[in-house]
Amino acid sequence: MHNSITNRLDGIYNINLKWGFQMKKIMFLLSFAFLIFVTLPVFSQVLPDGYYKIQAKHSGKYMDISGASTSDGAQIIQYEGNGAWNQVFHLQYDEQDGYYRIVNKSTEKCLDVRNASTANDTDIIQYTVKKSDTANQKFKIELVETGYYKITVKHSGKVLIVQYGSTSNGTHVHQYTYDSSKANHRWKFIPTTAPLDGTTSSGTTCATKYPIILVHGVALGDSTLGFNYFGRIPNYLRSRGAKVEGGEQDAWSTGAENALQLKNKIAAVRAKYNVTKVNIIAHSKGGIDTRYMFKLYPETISWVASFTCLASPMKGSVLADIILGVIPTWAQPFVGNIINVIGMVVQGDDSPDTIAAANQLKKQVMADFNTSVSSVDSLASGRSGVYTQSYAAKIKGIVLDLALQATGACMSLSQAGEGPNDGAVWVESAKYANYKGEQSGASWCGGVTHFGIVDRGILVFPGFTPGFDARAFHANIVADLKTRGY
């Protein structure tokens, strides 16, 4: 009797054990599926951002601006190809809603539905790009047959057509209810080029006087396994007239080593473009590397027109203290050497020193550094004439980058009194010189991570930051530098 009960209990136990294992397996798979789901883009970008001529299928003529006007309200028409910039349009995709802006190359004004009407046969005009109530300036582009697309207005659901299906020059482009049988309802997008040096008479919004150098932070180089450190930002800025270069410093080296590499890069860029200065936009440790350059090579201060810091841990980061505190001192050289090899093989680093680089980000080390450069770091006081500004990022809920979600939580629980952070740097640490504020996205989203501010919502993958457009954020910074004469 006793053995029978024992056998039954063993059987129940084994069943429960197997069931528990299966449940854990199922939960793991469901969790993995959920992670994949939340990291996939909600919308699919049909055509890449870039310059296009837009050709009506029925007539073979191109979308154009009547009279090559630069005025708000000018009519969009069709016209035979003439090679003018007013027949070239820039597609600008918004990953937040899956719609495009269509901006004319010559005027930098956007296709628009007159008076935001929803009626058939309403004129399509050009108008200054709006920052709010933009639905009548947003268009969905959908493939409807090989090589041809319909262009649907967001606010009305109607498509762009050539009025009456006319083939005549000067015929108006209107919005109208889509008819799949009509060739004048379909358009071909023909990729074309546009000057990227800002030398055209119309200019471009990001065509600064001096080139832009994007200075990366720790762990990743300018390009790692084909992924750009700044995501889609470099090409986005180039498409708006900016001359953009990478910093090309090591991913895992110390501030002193990277300082020399940055100095050499700036010298090369000055020679390449025949300019006296550059604009630096630096992320994370890149901001510290730049300050090391100013300290060790003071002559480089006169080579810099502006210095913009993004989420740079100018007062250090408790995350560095936490990570180095977890790894035993005896194990640090071993761990560091493994990462050094990865830096050399994968990222092409010349002189990686992971542990030394990480130590430089500790709070007390940065406090000592800030004291040591107080007499040289004249950027903050403005004595050097370099326009200096900084921005922070902040997470405020659940973000798609679960790794930074975890590190941000560790920072918050560290009792260091650091307050809000971006998963790697606390907001207060990023405040430097002319502080321009924190980026946390729309009110409904989880905020902006340390990577998200440079268009990498998840590790190396661009995008994936709901409520925040990193490309537009950088374009606004560069456009402001242009306005300031830099």
Secondary structure as GFF3:
##gff-version 3
##sequence-region A 1 486
A	DSSP	alpha_helix	2	39	.	.	.	ID=ss1
A	DSSP	beta_strand	50	56	.	.	.	ID=ss2
A	DSSP	beta_strand	62	65	.	.	.	ID=ss3
A	DSSP	three_ten_helix	66	68	.	.	.	ID=ss4
A	DSSP	beta_strand	76	79	.	.	.	ID=ss5
A	DSSP	three_ten_helix	85	87	.	.	.	ID=ss6
A	DSSP	beta_strand	89	94	.	.	.	ID=ss7
A	DSSP	beta_strand	99	104	.	.	.	ID=ss8
A	DSSP	beta_strand	110	113	.	.	.	ID=ss9
A	DSSP	three_ten_helix	114	116	.	.	.	ID=ss10
A	DSSP	beta_strand	122	127	.	.	.	ID=ss11
A	DSSP	three_ten_helix	135	137	.	.	.	ID=ss12
A	DSSP	beta_strand	139	145	.	.	.	ID=ss13
A	DSSP	beta_strand	148	153	.	.	.	ID=ss14
A	DSSP	beta_strand	159	162	.	.	.	ID=ss15
A	DSSP	three_ten_helix	163	165	.	.	.	ID=ss16
A	DSSP	beta_strand	173	176	.	.	.	ID=ss17
A	DSSP	three_ten_helix	183	185	.	.	.	ID=ss18
A	DSSP	beta_strand	187	191	.	.	.	ID=ss19
A	DSSP	beta_strand	212	215	.	.	.	ID=ss20
A	DSSP	beta_strand	223	224	.	.	.	ID=ss21
A	DSSP	beta_strand	227	228	.	.	.	ID=ss22
A	DSSP	alpha_helix	233	238	.	.	.	ID=ss23
A	DSSP	beta_strand	244	246	.	.	.	ID=ss24
A	DSSP	alpha_helix	255	273	.	.	.	ID=ss25
A	DSSP	beta_strand	278	283	.	.	.	ID=ss26
A	DSSP	alpha_helix	285	296	.	.	.	ID=ss27
A	DSSP	three_ten_helix	298	303	.	.	.	ID=ss28
A	DSSP	beta_strand	304	310	.	.	.	ID=ss29
A	DSSP	alpha_helix	318	326	.	.	.	ID=ss30
A	DSSP	alpha_helix	332	347	.	.	.	ID=ss31
A	DSSP	alpha_helix	354	359	.	.	.	ID=ss32
A	DSSP	alpha_helix	363	372	.	.	.	ID=ss33
A	DSSP	beta_strand	387	393	.	.	.	ID=ss34
A	DSSP	alpha_helix	402	412	.	.	.	ID=ss35
A	DSSP	alpha_helix	427	430	.	.	.	ID=ss36
A	DSSP	beta_strand	434	439	.	.	.	ID=ss37
A	DSSP	three_ten_helix	452	454	.	.	.	ID=ss38
A	DSSP	beta_strand	456	458	.	.	.	ID=ss39
A	DSSP	beta_strand	461	462	.	.	.	ID=ss40
A	DSSP	alpha_helix	470	483	.	.	.	ID=ss41
###
